Amino acid sequence: MAKKKNMSANDMITYYMDYVLEHDKQPTSVYSFAKHNHFEESKFYEFFGSFEALEKAIFNTFFDNTMTALHKSQDYKDFEPRNQLLSFYFTFFENLTANRSYVIYALHKHKNSMKSLGALATLKSSFTHYISELGIEMIDLKQDQLEKIQTRSLKETAWLQLLLTIKFRWMTPHLILKKRIFLSKNR
């Protein structure tokens, strides 16, 4: 079979997500991953330095897709910051739901250890930047140092809220249902 020449980062992401869902594990090497998907190994390194970098890009792609969808809406542009954030959450979780199997796999890969947060590092950077750009009204403290602390607290609190929502509002119901199905089958 001929090797694919025109590859994009999104192609790599799609191939990777498909691979881990089909094999329930990360490819053993970039070489085997490239061979499995019929492209030159060097193409992978044009976009990513490792599978870990690719995993970080996946979650950031969910963020980018969310922002692209939101910016297409004139209503979103007219919303106040609070409603923009709510629209972000709704759209972001729709993107996660569309890729639920992969998201569950990626976040449970390290058995709830801090390592699974590593895959979210680029997402965190993009999300906290988004929060800082929303223009959320804060108390005027009239002291630069306190305003910096307030701004940082807002970004970190928003990030924590997103993580907790993913964990307890989005993932947990799925895992409880999965456990119930498993238990009912094994009675």
N, C-alpha and C positions, 0 to 999 in steps of 0.2 A: 504494500500500500504506500502511496506517495506521502511524503511528509508535508504537513501543513506549513505554509509560509507566512501568511498574514494572521498573526496572532495578536491579541490584545490582552491587557491585564484582566479584563472581564472574562475573556475566554479561559484564562488560567484559573480564575476563581471558580467558574462553572465546572471545569474539569476536576478541580480539587474537591469541591463539594460533592460532586457525583462519586468520585473515587472513594472518599471516606464513608459515604453513606452505603455504597455497594459492598465495601470490604470491611467496614466497621473498624478501620484503623487508618493511620496516616501512611502514605506510600513509604517504602523502605528507603528510597533514594530519589533524588531528582531525575537521575538517569532512567530508573524504572518507570517513574511517573510520565516522563516525556515519551518513552517507548510505548507505554500503554495507550497514550493519547495521540500518537503518531505526529510528534513534532520534535524538532531539534532541541536538545538539552540547553543549548546556548540561548534559545528563545526565553526559557524560564528566567534566566539570569538578567535578561534585558528589563524585567519588571520587578523581580524579587530576589533577595539575597539568600532566602531560606524559606522553608515551609512556615516557620514562625512569623516571618514578615508577611507572608501571604495570608495567614490566619488573621493577623491584625488588619490587613487590608479588607478582608471580608466584612468585618463589623463596621469599618469605616465606609464601605460601599453601601451598606444598609443606611447609614446616616446620609451619605451623598444622594442616594435615591430618594430619601425622604425630603431632603431640601429641594431637590429638583422638582418633585411633585408639588411641594408647597409654593414654590416661586412661580409656578404656572397659574396659580389661582389669584385673581385680583382681590377676592375676598380676604385671603390671607394677608395681603399687603396692607389692607385697610384695618385689620384687626389691631386691638390694643395688645401690648406684650403678653398679658395673661392668656388671652385667647390664641395668640400665636403659639405659645408654649403648649397649650392644650391640643391645638391642631398638630403640632409636632409629635406629641405623644401618640395621638391617635394614628397618624400616618406611619410613624416609626414602628409601632406595634403591629400594624398591618403588614409591614415589610418583614418583621420577625416571624409573624404567623405564616406568611407565604413560604418561609424557609425554616419552619419549625423543627423539622427533623435534624437539619444541620446545626441549628442553634443549640438544641438540647444536647446533641453529641458534643459540640465544642465546649460548652460550659460544664458538662459533666465528665469530660475527658480526664481531668485531674482529680476526680472525686472530691469536689468542693474545696480544694485547697486554693491558696492564693495564686497558684500558677495559672489557673483559669482566668484570673483578672488580667494577666499579661496579654491575652488575646484582645482585651478591650482597651489597651493603652492608647492607641491611635484614635479610637472612638471617644475616649475621655477628652483628649486634646480638642477634637473637633466640637464635641458637645459643650465643653466649658467655654470655648471661644464663642459658640452660638449664644450661650446664656449671657455672656458679657456684652454681646452686640444687640441683645433684645431691647435694651433700654428700660429695664425694670426700674421703677422709681424706688429710691432708697432714702433713708433719712439723711439730711444734710448735716454732717457732723462738724464741718468747718475745721477739720484737722486732717491733713493728708495721710498721716500714718493710720488713723482710725478708718478713714475712707478706704484705704487699701485693704485693711483687714476685713472690712464689711464686704467689699467686692469679692475678695477671695472666699470668704465664708459663704456668700451667695452661690458662687460657682461650685464649691465643694458640696454644699448642701443639695444643690440641684443634681449633681452627679450621684450622690448617695441616694437621693430619691429615685433616680432612674434605675440604679442597681437594685434597690429594694423592690421596685415595681417589677422589674424583670424576674427577680428571684421568687417573690412571694405572691405576686398577682398574676404573673404570666406563666412561669414555669411550674410552680407548685400544683395548681389544679390539674395540669397535664400529667404530672408524675403520680398524683393520687389516683387519677383515673386509670393510668397504666398499671399501677399496683393492684387496684381492684379487679381489673380484667385478668391479670396474672393469677391472683388468688382464686377467682371464680373458676378459672380453667383448671386449676390444680386441686380442686376439691374432690 
